Amino acid sequence: MDFSNIDVFPMDTKINSEGVLEVGGCDVLSLAKAHGTPLYLYDEKTIRSMAQTFVSEFTSRYPKTSVAYASKAFLNLAMAKIANEENLSLDVVSGGEIAVAQAAGFPSNKMYFHGNNKTPQELSEAIDLGVGTIVVDGFQELDILNNIAKSKNTKQGIMLRLSPSVDAHTHAHTTTGILDVKFGFSIETGESSIAIKQALDSSNLKLQGIHFHLGSPIFALEPYSTAIDTVFDYLKPFFKQGLDLKKFSPGGGFAIGYLQKQLPPSVGDYAEVITSMLKNKCDDLEIDYPELIIEPGRSIVGRAGVAIYTVGVTKVIPNVRTYVSLDGGMGDNIRPALYDAQYEAVAATKMSNTDFETVTLAGKYCETGDILVKDVSLPILDSGDLVAIPASGAYCIAMSSNYNMNPRPEIVMVSDGDSRIIRKRETYQDLMALDLS
Ligand SMILES: Cc1ncc(COP(=O)(O)O)c(C=O)c1O
């Protein structure tokens, strides 16, 4: 199999002469022997290349673009450092994300702090740390933040998150720009108008701009253009009333290829639609071009990640299904159970085998729904073989848990034949480290 066109794997993926999968110049069998499984691999080149692609595709069309990596997709010290080295800004959603990024040396003035229920403590800490922009999501937050900023005798930069009632046709759990969601000020109900006025009147808040985020992953381009069109038409009267739009963000949500048969638009396609609509609207309304902030998360890290599992037991139910159980599952990747997410899978140590059968890859967790990939055609798998699931870099480790008291996997960064641990495997001791008896 030639991997040069397999867009669901990291850029640097090959099959070696032994029929073993190689990611970032490292063969996964050696990595599994050295680090154990389940094991998450991240290809550094793919992460950096995606970051650079977003920057170049957007800035070549719209120079005033900042790419803010949505760290909820995957964050640890190494990832925050890479985002900083690539000159990205950062979308954060909790005091914890801010703390990790700060510890990695990420400048707080390049952070955008999101969330529908930031606690007063988080807001206060964010101001103290100099977080550049807080993206305000509701009326109570506007009040609380203004009061906190007043008590600290400072003026905090904010954006307002609006909900434009545009359906991006993602899974219901990840659609965020419609009326019936917990996020943002709705344009449809009129509450966003009240919010803009209140923000402009808030003594200790500086309204920098407007934000929306439609959902994720968005495979279509049209929701972005529709939403930008809708939001700018809606904002027209406010420009006359003193709204100085310094920043504008259409959020993130850019799709990646999970399945070879369903590949996303290119970054350039997204950039073209967003920047051309934005320029058109600004020209029509005769306003200055704002700074454009885009917030890709999944699309920076998703393709870079590959999950490696060891095959354990097999259960054959004649004429029904064959279950092949792996040593990970919903604890490290909840997405199939949560969103019906679908993945490709390969037999990482039998890449040249030609005897295929259809199996369902199950996890080891005590839930019937703990299925990673349903009915996939793979070389006949034996206990001890390795299975690799690509496109596992986003929202897998980030949403992982210790369910059933399973320690979380080790994470290894690979690049040009080198590998380094960027997060150690949890131990049983770690599972009880915070317990008091
Ligand atoms: C406000 C905001 N921006 C950006 C993102 C990142 O989305 P994605 O990882 O699909 O790019 C999210 C995801 O939930 C979000 O809520």
The ligand as a MOL file (V3000), in Angstrom:
LIG
                    3D

  0  0  0     0  0            999 V3000
M  V30 BEGIN CTAB
M  V30 COUNTS 16 16 0 0 0
M  V30 BEGIN ATOM
M  V30 1 C -14.9490 28.4440 20.2780 0
M  V30 2 C -14.2680 27.3090 19.6320 0
M  V30 3 N -13.2720 27.5630 18.7680 0
M  V30 4 C -12.5990 26.5570 18.1610 0
M  V30 5 C -12.9350 25.2360 18.3980 0
M  V30 6 C -12.1100 24.1910 17.7280 0
M  V30 7 O -12.8160 23.3970 16.8730 0
M  V30 8 P -11.9970 22.4120 15.9340 0
M  V30 9 O -11.1480 21.5800 16.8090 0
M  V30 10 O -13.0150 21.6070 15.2380 0
M  V30 11 O -11.2260 23.2660 15.0040 0
M  V30 12 C -13.9730 24.9260 19.2670 0
M  V30 13 C -14.3370 23.5270 19.5080 0
M  V30 14 O -15.1500 23.1660 20.2830 0
M  V30 15 C -14.6580 25.9950 19.9160 0
M  V30 16 O -15.6390 25.7570 20.7740 0
M  V30 END ATOM
M  V30 BEGIN BOND
M  V30 1 1 1 2
M  V30 2 1 2 3
M  V30 3 2 2 15
M  V30 4 2 3 4
M  V30 5 1 4 5
M  V30 6 1 5 6
M  V30 7 2 5 12
M  V30 8 1 6 7
M  V30 9 1 7 8
M  V30 10 2 8 9
M  V30 11 1 8 10
M  V30 12 1 8 11
M  V30 13 1 12 13
M  V30 14 1 12 15
M  V30 15 2 13 14
M  V30 16 1 15 16
M  V30 END BOND
M  V30 END CTAB
M  END
